[in-house]
Amino acid sequence: MLDSAPINPTMTAAWRNEVSYGDIVSFRFPLAEEDHRGRPKARPCLILDTEERGGQRYALLAYGTTSRRRSNIGYEVHVRRRADCIDAGLDKPTRFVGARRVWVPLTHDGFVVCGATGSAVLGRIDGNPFEAMNAVRGRIHAQRDIAEDRRQECRQNSPATSARRPTRPSFLGRKEVRA
């Protein structure tokens, strides 16, 4: 009888089709850092969301840092326990800053792909960090919905909308036509 270990599809070359929120990827986050020239350094990033736009998959990445400084704060997900770090593929306790996030296509050349697995996925969060991430995701989605409602209100109440040209009846059919 042959024993086989289960294959995690996110840890294969087909990772772009399989990643979802909660996965940790290695990505060159576009950020100006002190005393650093050239390409940004690769760092762990938490996938907060994925979506498809125009036939291409995108991921919302949260910046990951091991720094304890309070310069990068807001919408944080902490991975502190050793077991959680191992599952997430992290060497050290890491803080993911949801306030510092970016949408990128999964084909972006900033992803750092491991030569052995062909994947940029380092691991996945679970347990308390996963629950904290879902709370952050909820706040981000709520903010997006509130902003969309405000934009709708502004469009409806804008002078440009109310000052449109008057309409007049059409002779061909019953539909009104713009003047």
C-alpha positions in Angstrom: 0.0 0.0 0.0 1.3 3.4 -0.9 1.2 6.3 1.6 0.7 9.7 0.3 0.9 13.1 2.0 -2.0 15.4 1.1 -0.9 18.1 -1.4 -1.7 21.7 -0.5 -2.6 23.3 -3.9 -1.4 26.7 -2.7 2.1 25.3 -2.2 2.4 24.3 -5.9 3.0 26.2 -9.1 -0.7 26.6 -9.5 -0.8 28.8 -6.4 -2.3 31.8 -8.2 -5.5 29.9 -8.8 -5.8 28.6 -5.3 -4.9 31.4 -2.9 -7.5 32.9 -0.7 -7.8 35.2 2.4 -5.7 34.0 5.3 -2.8 32.8 3.1 0.6 34.4 3.8 2.7 35.2 0.6 6.2 36.6 0.1 5.9 39.9 -1.7 8.1 42.9 -2.4 5.7 45.4 -0.8 6.1 48.8 -2.5 7.4 50.9 0.5 10.2 53.4 0.8 12.4 52.1 3.6 15.3 53.8 5.3 18.8 53.2 3.8 17.3 50.9 1.1 17.9 51.4 -2.6 16.6 49.4 -5.6 13.8 46.9 -5.3 11.8 46.7 -2.1 12.8 43.7 0.2 10.6 40.6 0.2 8.4 40.4 3.2 5.5 38.3 4.4 2.1 39.7 3.4 -1.3 38.6 4.5 -4.0 38.1 1.8 -7.0 39.9 3.2 -9.2 39.4 0.1 -9.2 38.2 -3.5 -11.3 39.2 -6.4 -11.5 38.9 -10.2 -11.4 42.0 -12.4 -11.5 41.8 -16.1 -10.6 38.1 -16.2 -7.6 38.6 -13.9 -7.3 37.7 -10.2 -6.2 40.3 -7.7 -5.2 40.0 -4.0 -5.5 42.6 -1.3 -2.2 42.3 0.6 -1.5 43.6 4.1 2.0 44.7 5.0 3.9 42.3 7.4 6.5 43.4 9.8 8.4 42.0 12.8 9.1 45.5 14.1 7.4 46.5 17.4 7.6 50.2 16.7 4.2 52.0 16.6 4.9 53.7 13.3 2.8 51.2 11.3 -0.5 50.8 13.1 -4.1 50.2 12.3 -6.2 47.1 11.4 -3.6 44.8 12.8 -3.4 41.0 12.8 -0.8 39.6 15.2 0.8 36.2 14.8 2.6 35.7 18.0 2.4 32.1 19.2 5.2 29.8 18.0 2.7 27.2 16.7 0.8 29.9 14.7 4.1 31.2 13.3 5.0 27.7 12.1 1.6 27.2 10.4 1.9 30.6 8.7 5.5 29.9 7.5 7.0 32.7 9.6 10.3 32.7 11.3 9.4 35.3 13.9 6.2 36.7 15.5 4.8 39.1 12.8 2.3 41.9 12.8 0.2 42.4 9.6 -0.9 46.0 9.2 -4.2 46.2 7.4 -4.1 50.0 7.3 -1.1 49.5 4.9 -2.6 47.5 2.2 -2.5 47.3 -1.6 -4.4 45.5 -4.4 -2.1 43.7 -6.8 -2.7 41.3 -9.7 -1.5 37.7 -8.8 0.7 37.9 -11.9 2.7 40.9 -10.4 6.4 40.4 -10.5 6.7 41.5 -6.8 5.7 38.0 -5.6 8.8 36.0 -4.6 8.3 32.5 -5.8 10.2 29.7 -4.0 12.3 27.6 -6.4 11.5 24.3 -4.6 7.7 24.7 -4.6 7.1 27.1 -7.4 4.8 29.0 -5.1 4.9 32.4 -3.3 2.7 31.1 -0.5 4.6 30.7 2.8 1.7 29.3 4.9 -1.7 30.1 6.3 -3.1 31.7 9.5 -5.6 29.9 11.6 -7.2 30.2 15.1 -7.1 33.5 16.8 -5.1 35.3 14.1 -7.7 34.1 11.5 -10.5 35.5 13.7 -8.7 38.8 14.1 -8.2 38.9 10.3 -11.9 38.4 9.7 -12.7 41.3 12.1 -10.3 43.5 10.1 -11.9 42.4 6.8 -15.3 43.2 8.2 -14.2 46.8 9.1 -12.6 47.3 5.7 -15.7 46.0 3.9 -17.9 48.3 6.1 -15.8 51.3 5.3 -15.9 50.5 1.6 -19.8 50.2 1.8 -20.1 53.5 3.7 -17.8 55.3 1.2 -19.9 53.9 -1.7 -23.1 55.1 0.0 -21.6 58.6 0.4 -20.5 58.7 -3.3 -24.1 57.7 -4.3 -25.5 60.5 -2.1 -23.1 63.0 -3.6 -24.0 62.0 -7.1 -27.7 62.3 -6.4 -27.4 65.7 -4.7 -24.8 67.3 -7.0 -25.7 70.4 -8.9 -24.5 68.7 -12.1 -27.2 66.1 -11.7 -30.0 68.5 -10.9 -29.0 71.0 -13.7 -29.5 68.6 -16.5 -31.1 69.7 -19.7 -34.9 69.5 -19.6 -36.6 66.8 -21.5 -39.4 67.2 -24.0 -42.0 64.8 -25.5 -41.0 62.9 -28.6 -43.2 62.8 -31.6 -42.0 59.3 -32.4 -43.4 57.2 -29.6 -44.1 58.2 -26.0 -40.5 58.3 -24.8 -39.1 61.7 -23.7 -36.0 63.0 -25.5 -33.3 65.2 -24.2 -33.2 68.7 -25.7 
